[in-house]
Amino acid sequence: MHQVMLVKHTHRSNAIEAAEKVEQELVRQGIRIINEGEDEAVDLVLAMGGDGTILSAATHAREHDVPLLGVNMGHMGFLAELSEQGVDELAKRIADGDFIVEERLTLDITVKLPAGKELHDWALNEAVVIHTDAAHPVHVALVVDGQDVSTYGADGIVIATPTGSTAYSFSAGGPVVWPDTQAMVIAPLAAHGLFARPLVVSPQSNIEIVILENIWSAPEMWCDGLRQATLPAATSVIARAGEKPIRLARLDSTPFSTRLVEKFHLPIRGWKSPRSGLA
C-alpha cells in the first residue's frame, strides 16, 4: 500500500478531526495521502463520513479500480466498515493490507432523450426517477426484458442494487437483499395502480422506464442522490447490471444479518419469547 485517496465530510467536525488523525498516522506508516480530485494513481480510497460521503468516494474508487473503505461518521452507515471509535487501528490495518475485498453489483444507466441524444451514468445504490411537481404524479411505463409490465401514476420509481436495498428502496417498501446476491430491485414510490408491488429481477434483466406524455412537469433522474438529469416526456431510462462492480474493503467477516440487526436496532426477541422465570 503506497498511496491512499482520502475523502472526508467537510461539514462534520468529527469527520475532519478523525481524518486528520488518520492522515497523520498513515503518513507515519509511510503512506502518501492523495487529496480528492488530484489526478494520481492510488491503491485505496478511504472515505470518512456518512453513506453520502462514501457514495461520493465510490466514484473515485470506480475510476481507479481500487477498493473503497468507509469509516462511519454519520447516522446509519450501511456502507461503512467501522465507526470513528475504531480509527486508532485503521492506519495500521491499511498499511498492512489487512482487509478483505467484496465486489458489489452496480447499475449502468442509459437515458434516451426524445431528440435522440443519450446520457450515460451509473449507480452503486440506486437510480431514481422522481416527480418534480409535488401536486401531481409522474406517469411512467415499466418494461422488463422487452415486456410491458405496468404503468404507474406515482411519485416515482426506484431501481436499486442489493447494496442500495437498505436505502431509498427500503423506504419505498422494497425488500432487503443480501449484498452478495446478484439481483436488482424495482420499487415504485407511492404508486397508484393495481400492480405496484416491488419486484426483484435477474442481473441479466433489462429494465426500462418510459416517461409517458401525460405529465405536468418533467421528472428528474438521480443516481445515488449525487447526479441529476431532467427527463422530458417520451424519454426512456434503461438500467442494467453494471459491467464494473465496486470493490468494498471489509475489516472483518461479520455476517450481513448481524450488521442488519445492529444498524436498524432490530428487536431480536419476538413477542412469543418466554418471560423470565416461566417454563
N, C-alpha and C positions, 0 to 999 in steps of 0.2 A: 504494500500500500504506500503510494508516494504522494498523490495529490487528491485532495477532497474538496468538493464544492460545498460551501456552507450556505444554506438558505434559511433565513430566520424571519419570524413575525416581527415586523418593525414597529408595532404599536403596543406590544406587551412587554413590560419591563422585565418580567421573569424570564421571557424568552431571550431578550437581549443580554441579560446578565448571565444566563446559563450558556448562551452561545459564546460569550467572551471567555468564560471559564473553560469550556471545551476546546475552543480555539487555542488558548494558551497551552493546554495540555497536549493537544495534537502536535503543535509546533515543537514542544519539548520531546515528543516521541519521534521527531524527525520528519513529520508530515507537513507538506506545504498546503496552505489554505488558498483555494481559488474562490473569489467572490462571485456571487450571482451575476451573470451577464458577461463575465470575462471569457474570451474565446481561447480556452486552453483545454488540453486533454485532462480528464480526471478519471480516477479509479472508483469513486463512490460519490453519491450526492447525499449529504446529511441535511435533513430538514428539521427545524426546531420551531414548533408552533402547533396549531390545531390541524384538523384534517384539510382545511382550506390551504394552509401553507404547504402541506405535504402534496396536495394535488397540483399546486403550482410548481413545486420542485420536481414532480414527475415528468414535466415537460423536458427539463434538463437531463434527467436520467434516461429518458427515451432517446433524446438526441445523441447522447454519448454512449448509449447501450451499456450502462453500468447499473449496479444495484442502487436502490434508494432505501435509506434508513431514516425512520421518523422518530422524533422524540416529542411526546405529547405535552404541550403547554396550554392546551385548550380544554374543552369540556368532555366530549365523547372520545375522540382519539382512536377510532377503529383502525385507522391506517398506521397509527404509531406503534412502535415496538416497546418503548418504555417511557416512563414519566420523568419529570425533572428530578425526582428523588434518586434516579439511577445514573445521573450524568457523571458522577465521580469515576466509575469504572468504564465509561463509554470510550474514552480516548484509547485506553489500552486494548480494549476489545477490537476497535477499528484497526489500530496499528498491527495487531497480531492476526488480523483477518479472521477473528474468532466469531464468525456468524455463518448462518446458512442462508441460502437464497431460494425464494419461491417465485415461480412465474405466475403472473396474474393476467387473465384474459382482458383484452381491451376491445374497444369498438372503433372501427373505421367508418367514418360518416361521409357520405356524398350528398350534397344538396344540388338538385337540378332545378334551376330557376326557369320561369316561363320563356324568357328571352333566349334560352339556350346556354347560358353561362353555367358553369359548375363550380361549386365550392367544396373544398375537402378539409376535413377536420378529424379529430379522434377524441376518445374519452376513456378514462380509467374507471370512473364511477358510472356516469350516465350522460345521455343526451336527452334533453327535454324540449319538447315543443309546447309552448305555453301562450295563452291568450294575452293580449295587451290592453284589452278593454274590460275592466272589472265588471261591467254591467252585462256583458254578452259573452257567450261561449265561442270557442273556435270550432269549426266543423271540419272534421278530418275523416279520411278513409284509411283503414288499416289493411294492408296487403302483406301476406306472408307466403314466400316461395311462389309468387305469381298468382296466388289465390286471394280474391277479395274475401276478407274475414268479417268486417263490420264497419259501420260508420258511426261516428260519435258526435254529439254536441257536448263539449267538455271544456273544462279549464285548460286541459292539455293532455299530454301523454308522455310517459317516461319510458325510455329504453335503457335498461341497466345491465351491468355486468354482475357476476356473483359478488365481486368486491363492493359494488355500489348497491347491492340489495339491502344493506343495512342503513342506507342513507335516504334520499328522496323517495325512492321506490317503496321503501318500508313505510314511510309516512303516508303513501298513497294506498296502502293496504296490500302491497306486494309481499311475496314470501321471502324469508331469509334463506339464502342459498349459500351453502358452504363454499368458501373461496376457491377450493381446488376442483370444484365442479365446472365442467365445460358446458355452459348454457347462457342464454340471455333472457331477461325478464321484460315483459311489456306490461306496463301498469297505467291504465287510464286515470286521469285526475278529475274527480267529481263528474264522471260521465253520465249523461242522460241517454240511456239506451237499454235494450233488452239483454244485450250480451256485453257487459262491461267489467267482467272479471279479469284479474291479472292473468297473463299467460307466461309459461316457461317454454322456450323453444330451443331447438338444437343449435349448436355453434355453427353448423353448416347452413342454417336458415338465412334467407334474405328478407329483411324487414323493410317495408316501405310505408311511409306515412304521407298521404296526399292531402294538401290543403285544398278544401273544396271552395267553390265560388261564393257561397252564401256566408261571407264573413263581414263583420262590421269594421274590423281593423286588422291589419296584417299581424299574425302572431310572430313570435320570435323562437329561435332555437338557441339553447345554451348548452355548451359542453363543459361538464364539471363545474358549472357556475362561473366559469372564467372567460369563455369566448362566446360571442353573440353573433347571430345572423338574423336578419329580417326575412320573413317568408311570405311573399305575396301569394294570392290565390293561384292555384294550378302548380305550385311548387311541390316537388317530391323530395322527401328526406329518406335516404336509403342507409340502413345500418347493417353491417356485417361484423362478424368476429374479426378483430384486428390481426393483421399479419405480424405485428410486432408487440409481444407482451411486455408488461412492466415487470422488472425483477425487484421484488421487495426483499430486503435483508431482514432476517429474523435472528434475534439473540438467544432465543430458547425455543423449545419444541412444545410449548403449551398448546393443547388442542383448541380448535376454534370454539368448541362448545363451552370451554371454560372462559374464554375471552368474551363470548356472548353473554354468559351469565353475569360476569363481572361488569361489563360495560353498561348493560341495561339494568343492573341490580335486580335480576330476576329472583323471585321467591323460589327457593328450591325445596320447600316443604309444602306439599299440596294440602288442600282443605281436608283431606281424609287422613292426614298424618295422625298417628296415635298421640294422645295427650300424655304429658309427663305423668308417670305413676300409674297409668292404666295398662292393663294387659292387652 
